[in-house]
Amino acid sequence: MKRLPKYTPAEVRNDPYGFTYKEMSEVIGENEAKALYEELYKQLPRKKKSINVGKKYLQKQ
């Protein structure tokens, strides 16, 4: 017996960061989940830069 997904495709597309790849692929299909993941995570996160100003440290984002 096949398990039905708990989520709708609209929920996955509206907030894709709240789902795992497996959950996405079960709801919207393997090809669309792969394309969505590649689009979401194609850029590497930016590193924060720290600046030393006397005794205080500032962080730039």
C-alpha distance matrix in Angstrom:
0.0 3.8 6.5 9.4 12.8 15.4 18.2 19.6 21.2 24.6 24.3 23.6 26.6 28.9 28.6 27.1 28.9 26.7 23.5 22.6 22.1 18.4 17.9 19.9 18.2 14.8 16.6 19.4 18.5 19.9 23.3 24.1 23.2 25.5 28.2 28.1 28.3 31.2 33.0 32.6 33.7 36.2 39.2 40.1 41.0 44.7 46.7 48.9 52.6 54.9 58.5 61.2 63.7 66.2 64.5 61.6 58.5 56.8 53.4 52.6 49.1
3.8 0.0 3.8 6.4 9.5 12.5 15.0 16.2 17.6 21.1 20.8 20.0 22.9 25.3 25.1 23.5 25.4 23.4 20.2 19.3 18.7 15.1 14.4 16.3 14.6 11.0 12.8 15.6 14.8 16.4 19.8 20.4 19.5 21.9 24.6 24.3 24.6 27.5 29.2 28.9 30.2 32.6 35.6 36.7 37.6 41.3 43.4 45.7 49.4 51.7 55.3 58.1 60.6 63.2 61.6 58.7 55.5 53.6 50.2 49.3 45.8
6.5 3.8 0.0 3.8 6.5 9.1 11.9 13.8 15.7 18.9 18.1 17.5 20.7 22.7 22.2 20.9 22.6 20.3 17.2 16.8 16.7 13.2 11.9 14.2 13.3 9.6 11.1 14.4 14.4 16.1 19.6 19.7 18.3 21.0 23.6 22.9 23.0 26.2 27.7 27.0 28.3 31.0 33.8 34.7 35.3 39.0 41.0 43.0 46.8 49.0 52.6 55.3 57.7 60.2 58.6 55.6 52.5 50.7 47.3 46.5 43.0
9.4 6.4 3.8 0.0 3.8 6.5 8.9 10.3 12.5 15.5 15.0 14.8 17.9 19.8 19.7 18.9 20.9 18.6 15.9 16.1 16.2 13.3 11.1 12.8 12.4 8.7 8.8 12.3 13.0 15.5 18.7 18.1 17.0 20.1 22.3 21.2 21.9 25.2 26.2 25.4 27.2 29.9 32.7 33.9 34.4 37.9 40.2 42.1 45.8 48.1 51.6 54.4 56.7 59.3 57.7 54.6 51.5 49.5 46.1 45.2 41.6
12.8 9.5 6.5 3.8 0.0 3.8 5.5 7.5 9.6 12.6 11.6 11.2 14.4 16.3 16.0 15.1 17.1 14.8 12.2 12.8 13.2 10.7 7.8 9.4 9.9 6.5 6.0 9.8 11.2 13.7 16.7 15.7 14.2 17.5 19.5 18.0 18.6 22.1 22.9 21.9 23.8 26.6 29.2 30.4 30.8 34.3 36.6 38.4 42.1 44.5 47.9 50.7 53.0 55.7 54.2 51.0 47.9 45.8 42.4 41.4 37.8
15.4 12.5 9.1 6.5 3.8 0.0 3.8 7.0 10.1 12.0 10.2 10.7 14.2 15.1 14.6 14.4 16.1 13.2 11.3 12.8 14.2 12.3 8.8 10.6 12.3 9.5 8.3 11.9 14.1 16.5 19.3 17.7 15.9 19.3 21.2 19.0 19.5 23.2 23.6 22.1 24.1 27.2 29.4 30.4 30.3 33.7 35.8 37.3 41.1 43.2 46.6 49.3 51.4 54.0 52.3 49.1 46.2 44.1 40.9 40.0 36.5
18.2 15.0 11.9 8.9 5.5 3.8 0.0 3.8 6.7 8.3 6.5 7.2 10.6 11.5 11.3 11.5 13.7 11.2 9.7 11.9 13.1 12.1 8.4 8.9 11.2 9.2 6.8 9.7 12.6 15.3 17.6 15.4 13.8 17.5 18.7 16.3 17.2 20.8 20.8 19.4 21.7 24.8 26.9 28.2 28.1 31.4 33.8 35.3 39.0 41.3 44.6 47.4 49.4 52.2 50.7 47.4 44.4 42.1 38.8 37.7 34.2
19.6 16.2 13.8 10.3 7.5 7.0 3.8 0.0 3.8 5.4 5.3 6.6 8.9 10.1 11.3 11.6 14.6 12.9 11.6 14.0 14.5 13.9 10.5 9.6 11.6 10.1 6.6 8.3 11.8 14.9 16.6 14.0 13.3 17.1 17.7 15.5 17.2 20.5 20.1 19.1 21.9 24.6 26.9 28.7 28.8 32.0 34.7 36.2 39.9 42.4 45.5 48.6 50.4 53.4 52.2 48.7 45.7 43.2 39.9 38.4 34.8
21.2 17.6 15.7 12.5 9.6 10.1 6.7 3.8 0.0 3.8 5.5 5.2 6.2 8.6 10.2 10.0 13.5 12.8 11.4 13.5 13.2 13.3 10.4 8.3 10.0 9.6 5.9 5.7 9.5 12.6 13.6 10.6 10.5 14.3 14.4 12.3 14.5 17.5 16.9 16.5 19.5 21.8 24.2 26.4 26.8 30.0 32.9 34.7 38.3 41.0 44.1 47.3 49.2 52.3 51.4 47.9 44.8 42.1 38.7 37.0 33.2
24.6 21.1 18.9 15.5 12.6 12.0 8.3 5.4 3.8 0.0 3.8 5.5 5.2 6.0 8.7 9.7 13.2 12.7 12.4 15.2 15.5 16.2 13.1 10.9 13.3 13.2 9.5 9.2 12.9 15.8 16.3 12.9 12.9 16.5 15.9 13.3 15.7 18.6 17.3 16.5 19.9 22.2 24.2 26.4 26.5 29.4 32.4 33.8 37.3 40.0 42.9 46.1 47.8 50.9 50.0 46.5 43.5 40.6 37.3 35.5 31.8
24.3 20.8 18.1 15.0 11.6 10.2 6.5 5.3 5.5 3.8 0.0 3.8 5.5 5.2 6.3 7.8 10.7 9.4 9.5 12.8 13.9 14.7 11.3 9.9 13.0 12.8 9.6 10.3 13.9 16.4 17.4 14.2 13.1 16.6 16.6 13.5 15.1 18.4 17.3 15.8 18.8 21.7 23.4 25.1 24.8 27.8 30.5 31.7 35.3 37.8 40.8 43.9 45.6 48.6 47.4 43.9 41.0 38.3 35.1 33.6 29.9
23.6 20.0 17.5 14.8 11.2 10.7 7.2 6.6 5.2 5.5 3.8 0.0 3.8 5.6 5.6 5.1 8.4 7.9 7.0 9.9 10.5 11.6 8.7 6.6 9.9 10.5 7.7 7.9 11.2 13.1 14.2 11.0 9.5 12.9 13.2 10.1 11.5 14.9 14.1 12.7 15.6 18.4 20.4 22.2 22.2 25.4 28.2 29.8 33.4 36.0 39.2 42.3 44.3 47.3 46.3 42.9 39.7 37.1 33.7 32.1 28.4
26.6 22.9 20.7 17.9 14.4 14.2 10.6 8.9 6.2 5.2 5.5 3.8 0.0 3.8 5.6 5.5 9.2 10.0 9.8 12.4 12.4 14.2 11.9 9.0 11.7 13.0 10.1 8.8 12.1 13.9 13.9 10.3 9.7 12.8 11.9 8.7 11.0 13.8 12.2 11.3 14.8 17.1 19.0 21.3 21.5 24.5 27.5 29.2 32.7 35.5 38.4 41.8 43.6 46.8 46.0 42.6 39.4 36.5 33.1 31.2 27.4
28.9 25.3 22.7 19.8 16.3 15.1 11.5 10.1 8.6 6.0 5.2 5.6 3.8 0.0 3.8 6.2 9.0 9.5 10.7 14.0 14.9 16.7 14.1 11.8 15.0 16.0 13.0 12.3 15.8 17.6 17.7 14.1 13.2 16.1 15.1 11.6 13.5 16.2 14.2 12.6 16.1 18.6 19.8 21.9 21.5 24.1 27.1 28.2 31.7 34.3 37.1 40.3 41.9 45.1 44.2 40.7 37.7 34.8 31.5 29.6 26.0
28.6 25.1 22.2 19.7 16.0 14.6 11.3 11.3 10.2 8.7 6.3 5.6 5.6 3.8 0.0 3.8 5.5 5.9 7.8 11.2 12.8 14.9 12.4 10.7 14.3 15.5 13.2 13.1 16.2 17.4 18.0 14.6 12.8 15.4 15.1 11.3 12.1 15.2 13.6 11.1 14.1 17.1 18.1 19.6 18.9 21.7 24.4 25.5 29.1 31.6 34.5 37.7 39.4 42.4 41.4 37.9 34.9 32.2 28.9 27.3 23.6
27.1 23.5 20.9 18.9 15.1 14.4 11.5 11.6 10.0 9.7 7.8 5.1 5.5 6.2 3.8 0.0 3.8 5.4 5.7 8.4 9.3 11.9 10.1 7.9 11.4 13.2 11.5 11.1 13.6 14.2 14.8 11.8 9.5 11.8 11.8 8.2 8.5 11.8 10.8 8.4 11.1 14.3 15.8 17.4 17.2 20.4 23.1 24.8 28.4 31.1 34.2 37.4 39.4 42.5 41.5 38.2 34.9 32.3 28.8 27.3 23.5
28.9 25.4 22.6 20.9 17.1 16.1 13.7 14.6 13.5 13.2 10.7 8.4 9.2 9.0 5.5 3.8 0.0 3.8 5.6 7.8 9.7 12.6 11.2 10.1 13.5 15.4 14.3 14.3 16.4 16.5 17.3 14.7 11.9 13.5 13.8 10.3 9.3 12.4 11.7 8.4 10.1 13.7 14.5 15.4 14.7 17.8 20.2 21.7 25.4 27.9 31.1 34.2 36.3 39.2 38.1 34.8 31.6 29.2 25.7 24.4 20.7
26.7 23.4 20.3 18.6 14.8 13.2 11.2 12.9 12.8 12.7 9.4 7.9 10.0 9.5 5.9 5.4 3.8 0.0 3.8 7.0 10.0 11.9 9.7 9.7 13.4 14.3 13.3 14.3 16.6 17.2 18.6 16.2 13.2 15.4 16.3 12.9 12.0 15.4 15.1 12.0 13.6 17.3 18.2 18.7 17.8 20.9 22.9 24.2 27.9 30.1 33.4 36.2 38.3 41.0 39.6 36.3 33.3 31.0 27.7 26.8 23.3
23.5 20.2 17.2 15.9 12.2 11.3 9.7 11.6 11.4 12.4 9.5 7.0 9.8 10.7 7.8 5.7 5.6 3.8 0.0 3.8 6.6 8.1 6.1 6.3 9.8 10.8 10.4 11.6 13.5 13.8 15.8 13.7 10.4 12.8 14.4 11.5 10.4 14.1 14.6 12.0 13.4 17.0 18.6 19.3 19.0 22.4 24.5 26.2 30.0 32.3 35.7 38.6 40.9 43.6 42.3 39.1 35.9 33.8 30.3 29.4 25.8
22.6 19.3 16.8 16.1 12.8 12.8 11.9 14.0 13.5 15.2 12.8 9.9 12.4 14.0 11.2 8.4 7.8 7.0 3.8 0.0 3.8 5.4 5.2 6.3 8.7 10.1 10.9 12.1 12.9 12.4 14.6 13.5 9.8 11.3 13.8 11.6 9.6 13.1 14.6 12.4 12.8 16.2 18.2 18.5 18.7 22.3 24.2 26.3 30.0 32.4 36.0 38.8 41.3 44.0 42.6 39.6 36.3 34.4 30.9 30.1 26.6
22.1 18.7 16.7 16.2 13.2 14.2 13.1 14.5 13.2 15.5 13.9 10.5 12.4 14.9 12.8 9.3 9.7 10.0 6.6 3.8 0.0 3.8 5.5 5.1 6.1 8.6 10.0 10.4 10.3 9.0 11.2 10.6 6.8 7.9 10.8 9.5 7.5 10.8 12.8 11.5 11.9 14.7 17.3 18.1 19.0 22.8 25.0 27.4 31.0 33.7 37.2 40.2 42.9 45.6 44.5 41.6 38.1 36.1 32.5 31.4 27.9
18.4 15.1 13.2 13.3 10.7 12.3 12.1 13.9 13.3 16.2 14.7 11.6 14.2 16.7 14.9 11.9 12.6 11.9 8.1 5.4 3.8 0.0 3.8 5.4 5.2 6.2 8.8 10.2 9.6 8.7 11.9 11.9 8.6 10.1 13.4 12.4 11.0 14.2 16.3 15.2 15.6 18.4 21.1 21.7 22.6 26.4 28.4 30.9 34.5 37.0 40.6 43.4 46.1 48.8 47.5 44.6 41.2 39.4 35.8 34.8 31.4
17.9 14.4 11.9 11.1 7.8 8.8 8.4 10.5 10.4 13.1 11.3 8.7 11.9 14.1 12.4 10.1 11.2 9.7 6.1 5.2 5.5 3.8 0.0 3.8 5.5 5.2 6.4 8.7 9.5 10.1 13.1 12.1 9.0 11.7 14.3 12.6 11.9 15.5 16.8 15.4 16.6 19.7 22.1 23.0 23.5 27.1 29.3 31.4 35.1 37.5 41.0 43.9 46.3 49.1 47.7 44.6 41.4 39.4 35.9 34.9 31.3
19.9 16.3 14.2 12.8 9.4 10.6 8.9 9.6 8.3 10.9 9.9 6.6 9.0 11.8 10.7 7.9 10.1 9.7 6.3 6.3 5.1 5.4 3.8 0.0 3.8 5.4 5.3 5.9 7.1 7.9 10.2 8.6 5.6 8.8 10.9 9.1 9.2 12.7 13.7 12.8 14.5 17.2 19.9 21.3 22.1 25.7 28.2 30.5 34.1 36.8 40.2 43.3 45.7 48.6 47.5 44.3 41.0 38.7 35.1 33.8 30.1
18.2 14.6 13.3 12.4 9.9 12.3 11.2 11.6 10.0 13.3 13.0 9.9 11.7 15.0 14.3 11.4 13.5 13.4 9.8 8.7 6.1 5.2 5.5 3.8 0.0 3.8 5.5 5.4 4.5 4.6 7.7 7.5 5.1 7.8 10.4 10.0 10.2 13.1 14.7 14.6 15.9 18.1 21.3 22.8 24.1 27.8 30.3 32.8 36.4 39.2 42.6 45.7 48.3 51.2 50.2 47.1 43.7 41.5 37.9 36.4 32.8
14.8 11.0 9.6 8.7 6.5 9.5 9.2 10.1 9.6 13.2 12.8 10.5 13.0 16.0 15.5 13.2 15.4 14.3 10.8 10.1 8.6 6.2 5.2 5.4 3.8 0.0 3.8 6.1 5.8 7.3 10.7 10.4 8.7 11.5 14.1 13.4 13.7 16.8 18.3 17.9 19.4 21.8 24.8 26.1 27.2 30.8 33.3 35.6 39.2 41.9 45.4 48.4 50.9 53.7 52.5 49.4 46.1 43.9 40.4 39.1 35.5
16.6 12.8 11.1 8.8 6.0 8.3 6.8 6.6 5.9 9.5 9.6 7.7 10.1 13.0 13.2 11.5 14.3 13.3 10.4 10.9 10.0 8.8 6.4 5.3 5.5 3.8 0.0 3.8 5.9 8.8 11.2 9.7 8.6 12.2 13.8 12.5 13.7 16.9 17.6 17.2 19.3 21.8 24.6 26.3 27.1 30.7 33.3 35.4 39.1 41.8 45.1 48.2 50.5 53.4 52.3 49.1 45.8 43.4 39.9 38.5 34.8
19.4 15.6 14.4 12.3 9.8 11.9 9.7 8.3 5.7 9.2 10.3 7.9 8.8 12.3 13.1 11.1 14.3 14.3 11.6 12.1 10.4 10.2 8.7 5.9 5.4 6.1 3.8 0.0 3.8 7.0 8.3 6.3 6.4 9.9 10.8 10.0 11.9 14.6 15.1 15.4 17.8 19.7 22.7 24.9 26.0 29.5 32.4 34.7 38.2 41.1 44.4 47.6 49.9 53.0 52.1 48.9 45.5 43.0 39.4 37.6 33.9
18.5 14.8 14.4 13.0 11.2 14.1 12.6 11.8 9.5 12.9 13.9 11.2 12.1 15.8 16.2 13.6 16.4 16.6 13.5 12.9 10.3 9.6 9.5 7.1 4.5 5.8 5.9 3.8 0.0 3.8 5.8 5.7 6.0 8.6 10.2 10.6 12.1 14.3 15.6 16.4 18.1 19.7 23.1 25.1 26.7 30.3 33.1 35.7 39.2 42.2 45.5 48.8 51.2 54.3 53.5 50.4 46.9 44.5 40.8 39.1 35.4
19.9 16.4 16.1 15.5 13.7 16.5 15.3 14.9 12.6 15.8 16.4 13.1 13.9 17.6 17.4 14.2 16.5 17.2 13.8 12.4 9.0 8.7 10.1 7.9 4.6 7.3 8.8 7.0 3.8 0.0 3.8 5.7 5.2 6.1 8.7 10.0 10.5 12.3 14.3 15.3 16.4 17.7 21.3 23.1 25.0 28.6 31.4 34.2 37.6 40.6 44.0 47.2 49.9 52.9 52.2 49.2 45.6 43.4 39.6 38.0 34.3
23.3 19.8 19.6 18.7 16.7 19.3 17.6 16.6 13.6 16.3 17.4 14.2 13.9 17.7 18.0 14.8 17.3 18.6 15.8 14.6 11.2 11.9 13.1 10.2 7.7 10.7 11.2 8.3 5.8 3.8 0.0 3.8 5.5 5.2 6.3 8.7 10.0 10.8 12.5 14.4 15.6 16.2 19.9 22.2 24.5 27.9 30.9 33.8 37.0 40.3 43.5 46.9 49.5 52.6 52.2 49.1 45.5 43.1 39.4 37.4 33.7
24.1 20.4 19.7 18.1 15.7 17.7 15.4 14.0 10.6 12.9 14.2 11.0 10.3 14.1 14.6 11.8 14.7 16.2 13.7 13.5 10.6 11.9 12.1 8.6 7.5 10.4 9.7 6.3 5.7 5.7 3.8 0.0 3.8 5.4 5.1 6.1 8.6 9.9 10.6 12.2 14.3 15.2 18.6 21.2 23.0 26.4 29.5 32.2 35.5 38.7 41.9 45.3 47.7 50.9 50.4 47.3 43.7 41.1 37.4 35.3 31.6
23.2 19.5 18.3 17.0 14.2 15.9 13.8 13.3 10.5 12.9 13.1 9.5 9.7 13.2 12.8 9.5 11.9 13.2 10.4 9.8 6.8 8.6 9.0 5.6 5.1 8.7 8.6 6.4 6.0 5.2 5.5 3.8 0.0 3.8 5.5 5.1 6.1 8.6 9.9 10.4 12.1 13.8 17.1 19.1 20.7 24.3 27.2 29.8 33.2 36.3 39.6 42.9 45.4 48.5 47.8 44.7 41.2 38.8 35.0 33.2 29.6
25.5 21.9 21.0 20.1 17.5 19.3 17.5 17.1 14.3 16.5 16.6 12.9 12.8 16.1 15.4 11.8 13.5 15.4 12.8 11.3 7.9 10.1 11.7 8.8 7.8 11.5 12.2 9.9 8.6 6.1 5.2 5.4 3.8 0.0 3.8 5.5 5.2 6.2 8.6 10.0 10.7 11.6 15.2 17.2 19.4 22.9 25.8 28.7 32.0 35.2 38.5 41.8 44.4 47.6 47.0 44.1 40.5 38.1 34.4 32.5 28.9
28.2 24.6 23.6 22.3 19.5 21.2 18.7 17.7 14.4 15.9 16.6 13.2 11.9 15.1 15.1 11.8 13.8 16.3 14.4 13.8 10.8 13.4 14.3 10.9 10.4 14.1 13.8 10.8 10.2 8.7 6.3 5.1 5.5 3.8 0.0 3.8 5.5 5.2 6.2 8.7 10.2 10.4 13.9 16.6 18.9 22.1 25.3 28.2 31.3 34.7 37.8 41.2 43.7 47.0 46.7 43.7 40.1 37.5 33.8 31.5 27.9
28.1 24.3 22.9 21.2 18.0 19.0 16.3 15.5 12.3 13.3 13.5 10.1 8.7 11.6 11.3 8.2 10.3 12.9 11.5 11.6 9.5 12.4 12.6 9.1 10.0 13.4 12.5 10.0 10.6 10.0 8.7 6.1 5.1 5.5 3.8 0.0 3.8 5.5 5.1 6.1 8.6 10.0 13.0 15.6 17.2 20.5 23.7 26.3 29.5 32.8 35.9 39.3 41.6 44.9 44.5 41.3 37.8 35.1 31.4 29.3 25.6
28.3 24.6 23.0 21.9 18.6 19.5 17.2 17.2 14.5 15.7 15.1 11.5 11.0 13.5 12.1 8.5 9.3 12.0 10.4 9.6 7.5 11.0 11.9 9.2 10.2 13.7 13.7 11.9 12.1 10.5 10.0 8.6 6.1 5.2 5.5 3.8 0.0 3.8 5.4 5.1 6.0 8.1 11.2 13.1 14.7 18.3 21.2 23.9 27.3 30.4 33.7 37.0 39.6 42.7 42.2 39.1 35.5 33.1 29.4 27.5 23.9
31.2 27.5 26.2 25.2 22.1 23.2 20.8 20.5 17.5 18.6 18.4 14.9 13.8 16.2 15.2 11.8 12.4 15.4 14.1 13.1 10.8 14.2 15.5 12.7 13.1 16.8 16.9 14.6 14.3 12.3 10.8 9.9 8.6 6.2 5.2 5.5 3.8 0.0 3.8 5.5 5.4 5.5 9.2 11.5 14.0 17.3 20.3 23.4 26.4 29.8 33.0 36.4 39.0 42.2 42.0 39.0 35.4 32.9 29.2 27.0 23.5
33.0 29.2 27.7 26.2 22.9 23.6 20.8 20.1 16.9 17.3 17.3 14.1 12.2 14.2 13.6 10.8 11.7 15.1 14.6 14.6 12.8 16.3 16.8 13.7 14.7 18.3 17.6 15.1 15.6 14.3 12.5 10.6 9.9 8.6 6.2 5.1 5.4 3.8 0.0 3.8 5.7 5.6 8.4 11.6 13.6 16.4 19.9 22.6 25.6 29.0 32.0 35.5 37.9 41.3 41.1 38.0 34.4 31.7 28.0 25.6 22.0
32.6 28.9 27.0 25.4 21.9 22.1 19.4 19.1 16.5 16.5 15.8 12.7 11.3 12.6 11.1 8.4 8.4 12.0 12.0 12.4 11.5 15.2 15.4 12.8 14.6 17.9 17.2 15.4 16.4 15.3 14.4 12.2 10.4 10.0 8.7 6.1 5.1 5.5 3.8 0.0 3.8 6.0 7.8 10.2 11.3 14.4 17.7 20.2 23.4 26.7 29.7 33.2 35.5 38.8 38.4 35.3 31.7 29.0 25.3 23.2 19.5
33.7 30.2 28.3 27.2 23.8 24.1 21.7 21.9 19.5 19.9 18.8 15.6 14.8 16.1 14.1 11.1 10.1 13.6 13.4 12.8 11.9 15.6 16.6 14.5 15.9 19.4 19.3 17.8 18.1 16.4 15.6 14.3 12.1 10.7 10.2 8.6 6.0 5.4 5.7 3.8 0.0 3.8 5.5 7.1 8.8 12.3 15.3 18.2 21.4 24.7 27.9 31.2 33.8 37.0 36.7 33.7 30.0 27.6 23.9 21.9 18.4
36.2 32.6 31.0 29.9 26.6 27.2 24.8 24.6 21.8 22.2 21.7 18.4 17.1 18.6 17.1 14.3 13.7 17.3 17.0 16.2 14.7 18.4 19.7 17.2 18.1 21.8 21.8 19.7 19.7 17.7 16.2 15.2 13.8 11.6 10.4 10.0 8.1 5.5 5.6 6.0 3.8 0.0 3.8 6.6 9.5 12.3 15.5 18.7 21.5 25.0 28.0 31.4 34.1 37.4 37.4 34.5 30.8 28.4 24.6 22.3 19.0
39.2 35.6 33.8 32.7 29.2 29.4 26.9 26.9 24.2 24.2 23.4 20.4 19.0 19.8 18.1 15.8 14.5 18.2 18.6 18.2 17.3 21.1 22.1 19.9 21.3 24.8 24.6 22.7 23.1 21.3 19.9 18.6 17.1 15.2 13.9 13.0 11.2 9.2 8.4 7.8 5.5 3.8 0.0 3.8 6.4 8.7 12.1 15.2 17.8 21.4 24.3 27.8 30.4 33.7 33.8 31.0 27.3 24.8 21.1 18.6 15.4
40.1 36.7 34.7 33.9 30.4 30.4 28.2 28.7 26.4 26.4 25.1 22.2 21.3 21.9 19.6 17.4 15.4 18.7 19.3 18.5 18.1 21.7 23.0 21.3 22.8 26.1 26.3 24.9 25.1 23.1 22.2 21.2 19.1 17.2 16.6 15.6 13.1 11.5 11.6 10.2 7.1 6.6 3.8 0.0 3.8 6.4 9.1 12.5 15.2 18.7 21.8 25.1 28.0 31.1 31.1 28.4 24.7 22.5 18.8 16.8 13.8
41.0 37.6 35.3 34.4 30.8 30.3 28.1 28.8 26.8 26.5 24.8 22.2 21.5 21.5 18.9 17.2 14.7 17.8 19.0 18.7 19.0 22.6 23.5 22.1 24.1 27.2 27.1 26.0 26.7 25.0 24.5 23.0 20.7 19.4 18.9 17.2 14.7 14.0 13.6 11.3 8.8 9.5 6.4 3.8 0.0 3.8 6.5 9.4 12.6 15.8 19.1 22.4 25.1 28.3 28.0 25.2 21.5 19.2 15.4 13.7 10.5
44.7 41.3 39.0 37.9 34.3 33.7 31.4 32.0 30.0 29.4 27.8 25.4 24.5 24.1 21.7 20.4 17.8 20.9 22.4 22.3 22.8 26.4 27.1 25.7 27.8 30.8 30.7 29.5 30.3 28.6 27.9 26.4 24.3 22.9 22.1 20.5 18.3 17.3 16.4 14.4 12.3 12.3 8.7 6.4 3.8 0.0 3.8 6.5 9.2 12.7 15.7 19.2 21.8 25.1 25.1 22.3 18.6 16.2 12.5 10.4 7.7
46.7 43.4 41.0 40.2 36.6 35.8 33.8 34.7 32.9 32.4 30.5 28.2 27.5 27.1 24.4 23.1 20.2 22.9 24.5 24.2 25.0 28.4 29.3 28.2 30.3 33.3 33.3 32.4 33.1 31.4 30.9 29.5 27.2 25.8 25.3 23.7 21.2 20.3 19.9 17.7 15.3 15.5 12.1 9.1 6.5 3.8 0.0 3.8 6.4 9.6 12.9 16.1 19.0 22.1 22.0 19.4 15.7 13.8 10.2 9.0 7.4
48.9 45.7 43.0 42.1 38.4 37.3 35.3 36.2 34.7 33.8 31.7 29.8 29.2 28.2 25.5 24.8 21.7 24.2 26.2 26.3 27.4 30.9 31.4 30.5 32.8 35.6 35.4 34.7 35.7 34.2 33.8 32.2 29.8 28.7 28.2 26.3 23.9 23.4 22.6 20.2 18.2 18.7 15.2 12.5 9.4 6.5 3.8 0.0 3.8 6.5 9.8 13.1 15.7 18.8 18.7 15.9 12.2 10.0 6.5 5.7 5.0
52.6 49.4 46.8 45.8 42.1 41.1 39.0 39.9 38.3 37.3 35.3 33.4 32.7 31.7 29.1 28.4 25.4 27.9 30.0 30.0 31.0 34.5 35.1 34.1 36.4 39.2 39.1 38.2 39.2 37.6 37.0 35.5 33.2 32.0 31.3 29.5 27.3 26.4 25.6 23.4 21.4 21.5 17.8 15.2 12.6 9.2 6.4 3.8 0.0 3.8 6.6 10.0 12.8 16.0 16.4 13.9 10.2 8.4 5.7 5.2 6.7
54.9 51.7 49.0 48.1 44.5 43.2 41.3 42.4 41.0 40.0 37.8 36.0 35.5 34.3 31.6 31.1 27.9 30.1 32.3 32.4 33.7 37.0 37.5 36.8 39.2 41.9 41.8 41.1 42.2 40.6 40.3 38.7 36.3 35.2 34.7 32.8 30.4 29.8 29.0 26.7 24.7 25.0 21.4 18.7 15.8 12.7 9.6 6.5 3.8 0.0 3.8 6.6 9.6 12.5 12.6 10.3 6.7 5.8 4.5 6.3 9.0
58.5 55.3 52.6 51.6 47.9 46.6 44.6 45.5 44.1 42.9 40.8 39.2 38.4 37.1 34.5 34.2 31.1 33.4 35.7 36.0 37.2 40.6 41.0 40.2 42.6 45.4 45.1 44.4 45.5 44.0 43.5 41.9 39.6 38.5 37.8 35.9 33.7 33.0 32.0 29.7 27.9 28.0 24.3 21.8 19.1 15.7 12.9 9.8 6.6 3.8 0.0 3.8 6.3 9.5 10.6 8.6 5.8 5.3 6.3 7.7 11.2
61.2 58.1 55.3 54.4 50.7 49.3 47.4 48.6 47.3 46.1 43.9 42.3 41.8 40.3 37.7 37.4 34.2 36.2 38.6 38.8 40.2 43.4 43.9 43.3 45.7 48.4 48.2 47.6 48.8 47.2 46.9 45.3 42.9 41.8 41.2 39.3 37.0 36.4 35.5 33.2 31.2 31.4 27.8 25.1 22.4 19.2 16.1 13.1 10.0 6.6 3.8 0.0 3.8 6.1 7.3 6.4 4.9 6.7 9.0 11.2 14.7
63.7 60.6 57.7 56.7 53.0 51.4 49.4 50.4 49.2 47.8 45.6 44.3 43.6 41.9 39.4 39.4 36.3 38.3 40.9 41.3 42.9 46.1 46.3 45.7 48.3 50.9 50.5 49.9 51.2 49.9 49.5 47.7 45.4 44.4 43.7 41.6 39.6 39.0 37.9 35.5 33.8 34.1 30.4 28.0 25.1 21.8 19.0 15.7 12.8 9.6 6.3 3.8 0.0 3.8 6.1 5.3 5.9 7.4 10.6 12.6 16.3
66.2 63.2 60.2 59.3 55.7 54.0 52.2 53.4 52.3 50.9 48.6 47.3 46.8 45.1 42.4 42.5 39.2 41.0 43.6 44.0 45.6 48.8 49.1 48.6 51.2 53.7 53.4 53.0 54.3 52.9 52.6 50.9 48.5 47.6 47.0 44.9 42.7 42.2 41.3 38.8 37.0 37.4 33.7 31.1 28.3 25.1 22.1 18.8 16.0 12.5 9.5 6.1 3.8 0.0 3.8 5.6 7.8 10.3 13.7 16.1 19.8
64.5 61.6 58.6 57.7 54.2 52.3 50.7 52.2 51.4 50.0 47.4 46.3 46.0 44.2 41.4 41.5 38.1 39.6 42.3 42.6 44.5 47.5 47.7 47.5 50.2 52.5 52.3 52.1 53.5 52.2 52.2 50.4 47.8 47.0 46.7 44.5 42.2 42.0 41.1 38.4 36.7 37.4 33.8 31.1 28.0 25.1 22.0 18.7 16.4 12.6 10.6 7.3 6.1 3.8 0.0 3.8 6.8 10.0 13.4 16.5 19.8
61.6 58.7 55.6 54.6 51.0 49.1 47.4 48.7 47.9 46.5 43.9 42.9 42.6 40.7 37.9 38.2 34.8 36.3 39.1 39.6 41.6 44.6 44.6 44.3 47.1 49.4 49.1 48.9 50.4 49.2 49.1 47.3 44.7 44.1 43.7 41.3 39.1 39.0 38.0 35.3 33.7 34.5 31.0 28.4 25.2 22.3 19.4 15.9 13.9 10.3 8.6 6.4 5.3 5.6 3.8 0.0 3.8 6.6 10.1 13.2 16.5
58.5 55.5 52.5 51.5 47.9 46.2 44.4 45.7 44.8 43.5 41.0 39.7 39.4 37.7 34.9 34.9 31.6 33.3 35.9 36.3 38.1 41.2 41.4 41.0 43.7 46.1 45.8 45.5 46.9 45.6 45.5 43.7 41.2 40.5 40.1 37.8 35.5 35.4 34.4 31.7 30.0 30.8 27.3 24.7 21.5 18.6 15.7 12.2 10.2 6.7 5.8 4.9 5.9 7.8 6.8 3.8 0.0 3.8 6.7 10.0 13.2
56.8 53.6 50.7 49.5 45.8 44.1 42.1 43.2 42.1 40.6 38.3 37.1 36.5 34.8 32.2 32.3 29.2 31.0 33.8 34.4 36.1 39.4 39.4 38.7 41.5 43.9 43.4 43.0 44.5 43.4 43.1 41.1 38.8 38.1 37.5 35.1 33.1 32.9 31.7 29.0 27.6 28.4 24.8 22.5 19.2 16.2 13.8 10.0 8.4 5.8 5.3 6.7 7.4 10.3 10.0 6.6 3.8 0.0 3.8 6.6 9.9
53.4 50.2 47.3 46.1 42.4 40.9 38.8 39.9 38.7 37.3 35.1 33.7 33.1 31.5 28.9 28.8 25.7 27.7 30.3 30.9 32.5 35.8 35.9 35.1 37.9 40.4 39.9 39.4 40.8 39.6 39.4 37.4 35.0 34.4 33.8 31.4 29.4 29.2 28.0 25.3 23.9 24.6 21.1 18.8 15.4 12.5 10.2 6.5 5.7 4.5 6.3 9.0 10.6 13.7 13.4 10.1 6.7 3.8 0.0 3.8 6.5
52.6 49.3 46.5 45.2 41.4 40.0 37.7 38.4 37.0 35.5 33.6 32.1 31.2 29.6 27.3 27.3 24.4 26.8 29.4 30.1 31.4 34.8 34.9 33.8 36.4 39.1 38.5 37.6 39.1 38.0 37.4 35.3 33.2 32.5 31.5 29.3 27.5 27.0 25.6 23.2 21.9 22.3 18.6 16.8 13.7 10.4 9.0 5.7 5.2 6.3 7.7 11.2 12.6 16.1 16.5 13.2 10.0 6.6 3.8 0.0 3.8
49.1 45.8 43.0 41.6 37.8 36.5 34.2 34.8 33.2 31.8 29.9 28.4 27.4 26.0 23.6 23.5 20.7 23.3 25.8 26.6 27.9 31.4 31.3 30.1 32.8 35.5 34.8 33.9 35.4 34.3 33.7 31.6 29.6 28.9 27.9 25.6 23.9 23.5 22.0 19.5 18.4 19.0 15.4 13.8 10.5 7.7 7.4 5.0 6.7 9.0 11.2 14.7 16.3 19.8 19.8 16.5 13.2 9.9 6.5 3.8 0.0
